[in-house]
Amino acid sequence: MCAPLAGIATYEDAARIGYSVDENVRRLIRIHWAERRVMDVMLAHLSHTPEWEVKCALALHQWYAAEHADWLRKRITEMRHPAPPLDEPPDDALDAFLEELLRSRNTIELLTGIYAVALPALRDAYSHHVHKTNPLVDHPTRRFMRFALLEVTEAIEWGTAALEKLTSDRAQTGLRAEWSDHLERYLDAARGIAGDPSISLAEGDGRRGVIIRNVEAPLPRPRASEPFQPDFAPQRDERFKGLYNFEFPPHVVYNDPAVPADERNLALLCKRTLEMDVVEVMSSFMFERSDQPWEFYHDYSRQLWDEARHAMMGTVALNDRAVDWTQIPLNVGFSLRLNLHATPEERQILLYAIEQSLMPADTGKRFEYETAVAAGDDLSEHFHDYDWADEVLHAQIGRRALKREGISRAEAIELGRAIHERTWAALDAYKFRDAQTNWWPEFVRRVLGKESAVAGRTLGPPTILAE
């Protein structure tokens, strides 16, 4: 005899009473809000967090949160019509916890709040729901929650390892414990993510256990007594040098027909690595544009993660050549000038204009892919094949967003050029922080073992095509 009920449950399990639809929706609304706000926390802090590896993780995990929130929104609207409000906090106490999380003051607090408090609480809410709801009648919910559990657990594992690296002394450990306790007390006052007063997960084998929350304990003084002021000034850790050296020859070298393919390909790998600045720009306008429809955040969340992957492609390809990519002057000019000298709307428009400029075959992503092929670099060819594919999606994302706002492609490109020129001029105020030097000829000599084809030439500033 085959397994009954398509293998999703036994008859006994399917006969037990689980959550009613009302209770199910109530819990999903709270979980959805937590995922969405955790995503906001990551976006708010990504740019000024100095550790490169943390930026990469935040880029990935904000996309996980967006995907989970999207699944939850769809499930809620399947079960109730008209749909309950999804773009406002469902519970003041839950939102108070998330507001405190947003006000993490440094990397240790940020990682503690996200990976040691918020995500474990989300994991518990998902796991408890999977165990409690009826496996037959609520199979669609259980299915996506099982996927969400995999990703939340993966994120927690990364965060746990990162915190172990960053909290190596007593002062750091104390800071971690103090902030964790602060947030846990606010979370307890909210009765957890889903509103459960006492149920949590036992450590070890994943069985349900009981933790009695002291929901009546007085809360510590809130940090959220004043409006949140985000800091979008881009930061890098101590490994990086030349952050304000805005001379970046790869912007010009990569598409110069007089330069051999191997040197142009090397320039492309440096440009890919620099794309962390695009991530920083996107995180800022996604956070600040708080009045957009959900599709805006879901679409751009995916693109933000793609741009981070592109930066990581560059680091992987350079590492494969035994190049210490942290010693390349990966300047912060792009995110600096846009985050601090352009409106959120202008940042978004310029990003779209850049994506459009990358579409022509003779100068855009196809050209970059063909450059890698001509250079005989199999890894770069592989990476640029996928980079090209990603840009097709990104152009569509940008067009959908601007169409909702009534901005045409031509208008966006024209506006983008003006924004580029104005904000490029704003960098003059920062040039005193680093020597403006052409590091490229020495870099080519060290990596390729030959003289650069542009050695001795004066290279002009990049155009809008360069970012």
C-alpha positions in Angstrom: 0.0 0.0 0.0 1.3 3.5 -0.9 1.7 6.2 1.7 -1.6 7.9 2.3 -2.5 11.5 1.6 0.2 12.0 -1.0 2.8 11.4 1.7 2.3 14.8 3.4 0.8 13.3 6.6 -0.7 10.2 8.2 -4.5 10.0 8.7 -3.9 10.6 12.4 -1.9 13.8 11.9 -4.4 15.1 9.3 -7.3 14.5 11.8 -6.0 16.8 14.5 -7.3 20.3 14.8 -4.8 23.0 14.0 -5.0 26.7 13.6 -8.3 28.2 12.5 -8.0 30.5 9.5 -8.4 33.6 11.6 -5.6 32.5 14.0 -3.5 31.4 11.0 -3.8 34.8 9.4 -3.2 36.6 12.6 0.1 34.8 13.1 1.2 35.2 9.5 0.6 39.0 9.6 2.9 39.3 12.5 5.6 37.1 11.0 5.3 39.0 7.7 5.8 42.3 9.5 8.9 41.0 11.3 10.5 39.7 8.0 9.8 43.0 6.3 11.2 45.1 9.2 14.3 42.9 9.6 14.8 43.5 5.9 14.6 47.3 6.5 17.2 47.0 9.3 19.6 45.4 7.0 19.1 48.0 4.3 19.5 50.9 6.8 22.8 49.6 8.1 24.5 48.1 5.0 26.2 51.1 3.7 27.9 52.3 6.8 28.8 48.8 8.1 32.6 48.6 7.4 33.2 44.9 7.2 33.0 43.7 3.5 31.8 40.2 4.4 29.0 41.6 6.6 27.8 43.7 3.6 27.7 40.6 1.5 25.7 38.7 4.1 23.2 41.6 4.6 22.7 41.8 0.9 21.8 38.1 0.8 19.7 37.9 3.9 17.7 41.0 3.1 16.6 39.2 -0.1 15.7 36.1 1.9 13.6 38.3 4.1 11.9 39.9 1.1 11.2 36.5 -0.5 9.7 35.2 2.8 7.6 38.4 3.2 6.3 37.9 -0.4 5.3 34.3 0.2 3.5 35.4 3.4 1.7 38.2 1.6 0.4 35.8 -1.0 -0.7 33.3 1.5 -2.6 35.8 3.6 -4.4 37.2 0.6 -5.4 33.6 -0.4 -7.1 33.1 2.9 -8.9 36.4 3.4 -10.6 38.8 1.1 -10.4 41.7 1.3 -6.9 41.3 2.6 -6.1 42.7 6.0 -3.7 45.7 6.1 -0.2 44.4 5.4 1.8 47.7 5.2 1.3 48.8 8.8 2.4 47.3 12.1 0.0 44.7 13.4 1.0 45.1 17.0 2.6 48.0 18.8 4.8 45.9 21.1 6.1 43.9 18.2 6.9 47.1 16.3 8.6 48.5 19.4 11.0 45.5 19.4 11.8 46.1 15.7 12.3 49.8 16.3 14.9 49.0 18.9 16.6 46.5 16.6 16.8 49.3 13.9 18.8 51.4 16.4 21.8 49.0 16.7 24.8 51.2 16.9 27.7 49.1 15.6 28.5 45.9 13.8 28.4 43.8 17.0 25.0 45.1 18.0 23.7 44.8 14.5 24.8 41.2 14.1 23.6 40.4 17.7 20.2 41.9 17.0 19.6 40.2 13.7 21.3 36.8 14.0 21.1 36.2 17.8 17.7 37.6 18.6 15.4 38.4 15.6 16.2 35.5 13.2 16.1 32.9 16.0 12.7 34.3 17.1 11.5 34.0 13.4 12.9 30.5 13.2 10.9 29.6 16.3 7.8 31.1 15.0 8.1 29.2 11.7 8.9 25.9 13.4 6.1 26.2 15.9 3.6 27.0 13.1 4.8 24.0 11.1 4.3 21.8 14.1 0.9 23.2 15.2 -1.0 23.8 12.0 -2.9 21.0 10.3 -0.6 19.4 7.7 -3.4 18.7 5.2 -5.7 21.8 5.3 -2.8 24.2 5.7 -0.2 22.4 3.5 0.5 25.6 1.3 1.6 27.5 4.5 3.7 24.6 5.8 5.4 24.1 2.4 6.8 27.6 2.1 7.6 27.8 5.8 9.8 24.7 5.4 11.8 26.6 2.7 11.9 29.7 4.9 13.2 27.6 7.8 16.1 26.4 5.7 17.1 29.9 4.8 16.7 31.5 8.2 18.7 28.7 9.8 21.4 29.2 7.2 21.5 32.9 8.0 21.7 32.2 11.7 24.6 29.9 11.2 26.5 32.6 9.3 25.7 35.2 11.9 26.7 32.9 14.8 30.1 32.3 13.2 30.6 36.0 12.4 29.8 37.0 16.0 32.3 34.5 17.4 35.0 36.2 15.2 34.0 39.7 16.2 33.5 39.2 20.0 36.9 37.8 20.9 37.5 39.9 24.1 35.5 40.6 27.3 34.4 44.1 26.3 32.9 42.9 23.0 31.3 39.9 24.7 29.7 42.2 27.2 28.4 44.5 24.6 26.8 41.6 22.8 25.2 40.3 26.0 23.9 43.7 27.0 22.3 44.4 23.6 20.9 40.9 23.4 19.2 41.3 26.8 17.8 44.7 25.9 16.2 43.3 22.7 15.0 40.1 24.3 13.0 42.0 26.9 11.3 44.0 24.2 10.6 40.8 22.3 9.2 39.1 25.4 6.9 42.1 25.9 5.6 41.4 22.4 5.1 37.8 23.2 7.5 36.7 20.5 7.2 37.2 16.8 3.9 35.4 16.4 2.3 36.3 19.7 3.0 33.1 21.6 3.4 33.8 25.3 5.4 30.8 26.3 6.2 28.4 23.4 9.6 28.2 21.9 12.0 25.6 20.6 14.2 23.5 22.8 17.9 23.4 21.9 19.4 20.4 20.2 16.9 18.0 18.6 14.3 20.6 17.5 11.5 19.4 19.8 9.2 21.9 21.2 10.0 23.1 24.7 8.6 25.7 27.0 10.2 29.0 28.0 8.2 31.1 30.4 8.5 34.7 29.2 8.3 37.4 31.8 6.1 39.7 29.8 5.3 41.9 32.8 9.0 42.9 33.5 9.7 46.6 33.1 11.3 47.4 29.8 14.7 49.1 29.6 14.8 52.7 28.4 14.0 52.7 24.6 16.4 54.0 22.1 13.5 54.7 19.8 12.4 57.8 21.7 13.6 60.0 18.7 13.1 59.5 14.9 15.6 57.2 13.4 18.4 59.0 11.4 20.1 56.6 9.0 23.8 57.0 8.1 24.4 56.2 4.5 28.0 57.4 4.3 29.8 54.3 2.9 32.5 52.7 5.1 35.2 50.1 4.6 37.3 48.3 7.2 41.0 48.8 7.9 42.1 46.4 5.1 41.1 48.9 2.4 43.1 51.9 1.2 42.5 54.7 -1.3 38.8 55.0 -0.6 38.9 58.6 -1.7 41.2 58.2 -4.6 38.7 58.7 -7.3 41.1 57.8 -10.1 39.7 54.4 -11.3 41.3 53.7 -14.7 39.4 50.4 -15.2 36.3 52.5 -16.0 38.1 53.8 -19.1 40.4 50.9 -19.9 37.8 48.1 -20.2 36.2 49.4 -23.4 39.3 51.0 -25.1 39.8 49.2 -28.4 43.5 50.0 -28.4 44.0 48.0 -25.2 44.7 44.2 -25.5 41.9 41.9 -24.3 43.8 40.5 -21.3 44.2 44.1 -19.9 40.6 45.0 -20.6 39.5 41.8 -18.9 41.5 42.6 -15.8 39.8 46.0 -15.8 36.4 44.3 -15.9 37.3 42.2 -12.9 38.2 45.3 -11.0 34.9 46.9 -12.1 32.9 43.9 -10.9 34.6 44.1 -7.5 33.8 47.8 -7.2 30.0 47.0 -7.6 29.6 46.9 -3.8 29.0 50.7 -4.2 25.9 49.9 -6.2 24.7 47.8 -3.3 25.2 50.7 -1.0 23.3 53.1 -3.2 20.4 50.7 -3.6 20.1 49.9 0.1 19.8 53.7 0.8 17.1 54.5 -1.6 15.1 51.3 -0.8 15.1 52.3 2.8 14.3 56.0 2.3 11.6 55.4 -0.2 9.2 54.1 2.4 6.0 54.9 0.6 6.3 52.6 -2.4 4.2 49.5 -3.3 5.5 46.2 -2.1 6.6 45.2 -5.7 9.2 48.0 -5.5 10.9 46.5 -2.5 10.6 42.9 -3.7 12.0 43.7 -7.1 14.9 45.8 -5.9 15.7 43.4 -3.1 16.6 40.8 -5.8 18.7 43.3 -7.8 20.6 44.4 -4.7 21.6 40.8 -4.0 22.6 40.4 -7.7 24.8 43.4 -7.5 26.5 42.0 -4.4 27.0 38.7 -6.2 28.7 40.7 -9.0 31.1 42.3 -6.5 31.8 38.8 -5.1 32.4 37.5 -8.6 35.1 40.1 -9.0 36.8 39.1 -5.7 36.6 35.4 -6.6 38.2 35.9 -10.0 40.9 38.1 -8.6 41.6 35.7 -5.7 41.8 32.9 -8.3 44.7 34.9 -9.8 46.3 35.3 -6.3 45.5 39.0 -6.3 44.8 40.6 -2.9 41.8 42.5 -4.1 41.5 44.5 -0.8 44.6 46.4 -1.9 43.0 47.7 -5.0 41.8 51.3 -4.4 38.1 50.4 -4.4 37.0 54.0 -3.9 33.6 54.8 -2.5 32.9 57.7 -4.9 29.7 56.3 -6.4 27.9 55.6 -3.2 29.3 58.6 -1.5 28.2 61.1 -4.1 24.7 59.6 -4.6 23.9 58.7 -0.9 25.0 62.1 0.3 24.4 64.4 -2.7 21.3 63.1 -4.4 17.7 62.4 -3.4 16.5 58.8 -3.1 14.5 59.3 -6.3 17.6 60.6 -8.1 19.6 57.5 -7.0 17.0 55.2 -8.4 16.8 57.2 -11.7 20.5 57.1 -12.2 20.7 53.4 -11.5 18.1 52.8 -14.3 20.0 55.1 -16.7 23.1 53.1 -16.1 21.3 49.8 -16.6 20.0 51.1 -20.0 23.5 52.1 -21.0 24.7 48.6 -20.4 22.3 47.1 -23.0 23.9 48.1 -26.4 25.9 45.1 -27.8 28.9 47.2 -28.9 29.6 48.7 -25.4 27.4 46.9 -22.9 27.2 43.5 -21.3 27.6 41.5 -24.5 30.8 43.4 -25.2 32.0 42.7 -21.7 31.3 39.0 -22.1 33.1 38.9 -25.5 36.1 40.7 -23.9 36.4 37.8 -21.4 36.2 35.3 -24.2 38.8 37.1 -26.2 41.1 37.2 -23.2 40.8 33.4 -22.9 39.8 33.7 -19.3 37.3 30.8 -18.7 36.3 32.0 -15.2 35.8 35.6 -16.3 33.8 34.3 -19.3 31.6 32.2 -17.0 31.0 35.1 -14.6 30.3 37.7 -17.3 27.8 35.3 -19.0 25.7 35.4 -15.8 26.4 39.1 -15.2 24.9 39.8 -18.6 21.9 37.7 -17.8 21.3 39.6 -14.5 21.4 43.0 -16.3 18.6 42.0 -18.5 16.4 41.5 -15.4 17.6 44.7 -13.8 16.7 46.8 -16.8 13.2 45.3 -16.5 13.0 46.0 -12.8 14.0 49.6 -13.3 11.5 50.1 -16.1 8.6 48.7 -14.1 9.5 51.0 -11.2 9.8 54.2 -13.3 6.6 53.3 -15.3 4.7 53.4 -12.1 5.9 56.9 -11.5 5.2 58.1 -15.0 8.9 58.5 -16.1 9.8 57.5 -19.6 13.0 55.7 -20.6 14.2 58.8 -22.5 13.4 61.1 -19.6 15.2 58.8 -17.1 18.4 58.7 -19.3 18.4 62.5 -19.7 17.8 63.0 -16.0 20.4 60.3 -15.2 23.2 62.1 -17.1 22.4 65.4 -15.3 22.5 63.6 -11.9 25.8 61.9 -12.8 27.4 65.2 -13.8 26.2 67.1 -10.8 27.2 64.5 -8.2 30.5 63.8 -9.9 31.4 67.4 -9.3 30.5 66.9 -5.6 33.5 64.6 -5.2 35.8 67.5 -5.3 35.1 68.2 -1.7 36.5 64.8 -0.7 39.6 64.5 -2.8 41.9 66.0 -0.1 41.4 62.7 1.9 43.5 60.7 -0.5 46.2 61.3 -3.1 44.5 61.2 -6.6 47.0 58.8 -8.3 46.9 56.5 -11.3 47.6 53.1 -9.8 46.8 51.1 -12.9 50.1 50.7 -14.7 51.8 49.3 -11.6 48.9 47.0 -11.0 49.0 45.7 -14.6 52.7 45.1 -14.3 52.3 43.1 -11.1 49.3 41.0 -12.3 50.0 40.6 -16.0 53.7 40.9 -15.9 53.9 43.5 -18.7 53.5 47.2 -19.3 50.0 48.6 -19.4 48.8 49.8 -22.9 47.7 53.0 -21.3 50.9 53.7 -19.3 51.8 57.4 -19.7 48.4 58.4 -20.9 46.1 60.8 -19.2 42.8 59.1 -18.7 39.7 61.2 -18.6 36.9 61.0 -16.1 34.3 58.2 -16.5 31.0 58.7 -18.3 27.7 57.5 -17.1 28.6 54.2 -18.8 31.4 53.6 -16.3 29.6 52.8 -13.1 
